[in-house]
C-alpha cells in the first residue's frame, strides 16, 4: 500500500510533455528561421534555373555553327534552333535576323523563372559576347562567371 494513502495526502504525479509557452517559443523560432531562409532558397533556385537558359543559348550556338559549316552562311539557320530551353524555363529567339556572318539569340525567362528580376534576359551572339538585362551589375554574374 501507498505510504501516503494512510495520511490522507494524494501523491503528486510527475509532469510530462511541454507547456504551451514552450511550444509557442519553438513556433516563433521556426517562423523566424523560415522568414530568413525562404528568400535565400528561392534566390538560389532562380539562379540554378539560369543554367537552363545558358545551356539553350550554347546549344543554339552549336546549331548555328554546324549550319554555317554545312552551308557557309548563317542565313536561314535560326529555324533549326528550338523555341524553348530543355527544361522549359526559357524561351529562345533570335535577337535579329541572321546574316551571312553574324547571329544573336536571346533567352527570356518563362513561367516561374520570370520572377528572376536580377537577370531578366540572357543574350549570346556569334562573337561569343554574353549579355543580360536586369538588375545584376554585369553579365558575368548572370552567366555564373
N, C-alpha and C positions, 0 to 999 in steps of 0.2 A: 504494500500500500504506500501511497504517496505520503511522505513525512509531513508535508504542509497541509494535507487534507484534514488532519485532526485539529489543526489550529484555526480553521475557518478562512484561510487565505487561498486564493486561486493562483496557481503558478503562472507566470508571465510567459507568453510564447515568444520565441525568437523571431525578429523581423526578417523577412526575406524580400528580395526584389529592389526596385528603385522607387524613389519618391517622385512625385510629379515635377518638382523643381529640378531634380537631376535630369529627368527626361527632357524638359524644356531647354536646359542648358545645352545638352547634346544636340538637339534640333537646331538651336541658334548657331552653334559652332558649324554644323554641317551646312546650314544655309549660307554662312559667310564664306566657307571654303568653296561652295558651288558658285557663288557670285564672283569669286576671284578666278576660278579655274575655267568656267564655261567660255568666256570671251577668248581666252588664250587657246583653248581647244578648237573653237570654230575658226580662229585665225590660222591655226596650223592645218586644218582640213582644207581651207581655201587655198593655202599655199601649196599643199601637196597635190591638189587637183590641177594646178597650173602646169604640172608636168604633162598632163594630157594634152593641153594646148600646144606646148612646146614640141611634144612628140609628133603631133599632127602637122605642125609647120615644118619640122625636119623631114617628115615623110613627103610633104608637098615639094620640098626642095629636091629630094631624091627622084621623085617622079618627073619633075621639070628637067633635071639634068639628064635623066635617062632618055627623055623625049628629044632633047637637043642633040644628044649623041646619035640618035637614030635619024632625025630629020634635019639637023643643022640649024634649027631655029626653035624658039620658044613659042612662037605663034601657034595658037590652037591647042597647046598642051594643057591649058588650065582645065579643060573639060575632063581630063583624066584624074584630077585631084578631087577627092571626096568632099562633100559639103559639111561633114561633121567630124569631130575627133573620134578616136576609137571608143572612148567611154561616154561620148555624147555631152561632155561638159563645155565644149567649144564649137562654134560654127566657123568653118574655114571658107574664106572667099578671097579672090584676087582683089588687091587694092586698086589696081588699074589693069587695063588690057596688056597682055604680054606683048613685047616687041621681039624682034629677031634676036636681040642681045640682052634683054632685061625682063624681070618679072618682080612682083611683090605680092605677098599674101598677108592677110590679117586674120587673127584668131579672136573671135568675140565670145565672151562667156555667155552661156545659156543656162536656163533653169536655176538651180540653187547657186551655181557658181556666179551668177550675175550679181550677187551680193559682194563680190570682190571689188571694192572701190579703190584698192591700192594699185591694182594692175587691171584696169578696165579692158584694154585690148593689148594684144601682142602682135608685133609685125616682124616680118623677115623678108629680105629681098635677095636678088641674085648676087649682090656683092657681099652677102653674109652680114649685112647691117641689121642688128636687132634693135627693135624699138618697142615702145609701150605708151599707153596713155593711162592716166590715173594719178593718184596722189603719191606714188612711190618716187623717191628722189632721183632715181636713174634706172635705166633698162636692166643693168646688172642685178639689181635687187629683185626684179621680176623674173629674170632668166636664171636665177639661182647661182650667180657667179660670186 
